[in-house]
Amino acid sequence: MATLTTTQVLHVRYVAALLAPRDDFVVAESTISTQTTPTSPRATQDEGSAEHHTFTLEHGPFDRYERVVEIHPGPEPDTKRVTQRTDFRVAAPVWRILLTLPVKKALRDRHSPGTSAWWAPPDRFDATTARAISLLCLAMIVTGYLGSIIGQTATFASDEFGTSDRAQGFLFAAVRLGTLLTLVITTLADRKGRRRLLIFALATGSLMTMAGALSTGIWSLGGTQAVSRGMATAISLLVGIMAAEATPQNSRAYTASVLSLTAGLGAGMVVWVLPVADLGIRAWRMIYLVPVLALPLTIWMARHLQESARFQEYQASGSDDPNALIKRRLLLVAAVSFLILLFAAPASQFRNDFLRDERGFSAAQVSLFVLATNTPVGIGVAIAGKMADRRGRRPIAALAVGGGALLTVATYAVAGWGMWVASVFASIIGAMAAPALGVYSAEMFGTARRGRANGIVSLIGLAGSAIGLLTVGVLVDQLDSYAAAFSIMAIGPALVVLLVLTQFPETAHRSLEELNPTSGPSPPAPNSS
């Protein structure tokens, strides 16, 4: 429990405002008791009485909440000495240590979300939503690590196994075949539940990544990583689905941005331990053992994570949803996934090889470059999350995809400080696509087919990433230039911008049931400020 205590001397005209139950972006209160007691036997009602007002939680992101206001006579006529004590516990397992301070500040200052409470979602969350999103963020840290490890370590594994750039391209493409497992997992999630399959994917992905430390060659590494990568993609999709189904309609992009940031934290952890690879030609294998830490976390999440309320209500209704898998929407979302990954997958996977071969970076220098240029992605993600909820998804997505692609090409084209600057801005602007565009995957499909649709989209994206990786591997060998190869591949993001601006619907401020009228029963809408 955290405690906030304030004491003020106020003119009586300002006291009444403190005695009204709060109803703002942080909390909605209800009054549970009001008492008046004399401060001394001879005190009059007006001059010597003390008042005690107690307020409790009606709606908000708290496990426990109580505000007590004590009013005593002030030192001057027409003044009161007011003491407020607020005891609260944020419903955010693990993350409450970070959230308690800003929540305490908001409770004290009563700022609106548009000012100092920039961190707050557009809608006020209840305890169930806050708890679910907090647990899903932990899952995103795991998937961020599992999904990034092969891209960061392949160049070191290739040195040990004596393989070429073209072989790396085939390795990256083979790893993505694990997305076939993703389709199986997400399809089962529409029948068996999101939570059960999420826990399975977390455990399997961690174990298979650890098995990669025992690889005897590039293909055995690719085999274990194919399964691990398939599980990592399934985790990401299931988390996105569960989050969209739990979040109020004005905050889905905000929630997607928070999930993206935590996934980035997981990906960054790979970079933190990457300098270990400089210890010896086989030292990269130690990086594959880190997911052992995810196993107790998975067991803990299995005990505390609840199934999606929307899925439970759909399952209880016994109704089918034959029209939820809309072919045109599936085609649009899949085409965007294909075209983005056609460019983004090789741009990410070949970066370390580019830095080592063309810029002469060591593992420590690669780690420094990635941390320095990728850390600011939080700026773009945080800005885009709220802007996409308030202004709409399409303009933000178009800016992010188009601008990010141009700056990525510049990163491969220039040297020196220009490369660092281009990479920083490519990270910031490109990251804005995660909340603005990524949320469409859950919004465009109904409850009964949301998992299957996301699995199909992921499979089409796999084709795009595989083709992109193979193509860039061949182009670099033939043109001897990463910049030329990525300039050609940038046609993919250009087509995405065109599709988003002309073909995609605007989904901001609309409920999932409004967007998908056949998606089954709707749970009660969460209150929002």
SULPEBEL-V787686 format. One record per backbone hydrogen bond with DSSP energy under -1.0 kcal/mol. NH is the residue of the N-H (numbers start at 0). CO is the residue of the C=O. If there is no record, write none. Layout:
((NH:CO) (NH:CO))
This chain:
((1:87) (3:85) (5:83) (7:81) (9:79) (11:77) (13:10) (17:14) (18:15) (23:26) (27:58) (28:21) (29:55) (31:53) (32:53) (34:51) (36:49) (38:47) (42:39) (47:43) (49:36) (50:70) (51:34) (52:68) (53:32) (54:66) (55:29) (57:27) (58:27) (61:59) (62:88) (63:88) (65:86) (66:54) (67:84) (68:52) (69:82) (70:50) (71:80) (73:78) (78:75) (79:9) (80:71) (81:7) (82:69) (83:5) (84:67) (85:3) (86:65) (87:1) (88:63) (90:60) (91:89) (94:92) (95:91) (97:94) (98:94) (99:95) (102:98) (103:99) (104:100) (105:101) (106:102) (107:103) (108:104) (109:105) (114:111) (117:115) (119:116) (129:125) (130:126) (131:127) (132:128) (133:129) (134:130) (135:131) (136:132) (137:133) (138:134) (139:135) (140:136) (141:137) (142:138) (143:139) (144:140) (145:141) (146:142) (148:144) (151:147) (152:148) (153:149) (156:152) (157:153) (158:154) (159:155) (160:156) (161:157) (162:157) (167:163) (168:164) (169:165) (170:166) (171:167) (172:168) (173:169) (174:170) (175:171) (176:173) (177:174) (178:175) (179:176) (180:177) (181:177) (182:178) (183:179) (184:180) (185:181) (186:182) (187:183) (188:184) (190:187) (191:187) (196:192) (197:193) (198:194) (199:195) (200:196) (201:197) (202:198) (203:199) (204:200) (205:201) (206:202) (207:203) (208:204) (209:205) (210:206) (212:209) (213:210) (214:211) (220:216) (221:217) (222:218) (223:219) (224:220) (225:221) (226:222) (227:223) (228:224) (229:225) (230:226) (231:227) (232:228) (233:229) (234:230) (235:231) (236:232) (237:233) (238:234) (239:235) (240:236) (241:237) (242:238) (243:239) (244:240) (245:241) (246:242) (250:247) (254:250) (255:251) (256:252) (257:253) (258:254) (259:255) (260:256) (261:257) (262:258) (263:259) (264:260) (265:261) (266:262) (267:263) (268:264) (270:266) (271:267) (272:268) (275:272) (276:273) (277:274) (278:275) (282:279) (284:281) (285:282) (286:283) (287:284) (288:285) (291:288) (292:289) (293:290) (297:293) (298:294) (299:295) (300:296) (301:297) (303:299) (304:300) (311:307) (312:308) (313:309) (314:310) (315:311) (316:312) (323:320) (325:323) (329:325) (330:326) (331:327) (332:328) (333:329) (334:330) (335:331) (336:332) (337:333) (338:334) (339:335) (340:336) (341:337) (342:339) (343:339) (344:340) (346:342) (347:343) (348:344) (349:345) (353:349) (354:350) (355:351) (356:352) (357:353) (358:353) (360:354) (365:361) (366:362) (367:363) (368:364) (369:365) (370:366) (371:367) (372:368) (373:369) (374:370) (376:373) (377:374) (378:375) (380:376) (381:377) (382:378) (383:379) (384:380) (385:381) (386:382) (387:383) (388:384) (389:385) (390:386) (396:392) (397:393) (398:394) (399:395) (400:396) (401:397) (402:398) (403:399) (404:400) (405:401) (406:402) (407:403) (408:404) (409:405) (410:406) (411:407) (412:408) (413:409) (419:415) (420:416) (421:417) (422:418) (423:419) (424:420) (425:421) (426:422) (427:423) (428:424) (429:425) (430:426) (431:428) (432:429) (433:430) (435:431) (436:432) (437:432) (439:436) (440:437) (442:438) (443:439) (452:448) (453:449) (454:450) (455:451) (456:452) (457:453) (458:454) (459:455) (460:456) (461:457) (462:458) (463:459) (464:460) (465:461) (466:462) (467:463) (468:464) (469:465) (470:466) (471:467) (472:468) (473:469) (474:470) (475:471) (476:472) (477:473) (478:474) (479:475) (484:480) (485:481) (486:482) (487:483) (488:484) (489:485) (490:487) (491:488) (493:489) (494:490) (495:491) (496:492) (497:493) (498:494) (499:495) (500:496) (501:497) (502:498) (503:498) (509:506) (514:510) (515:511) (518:515))
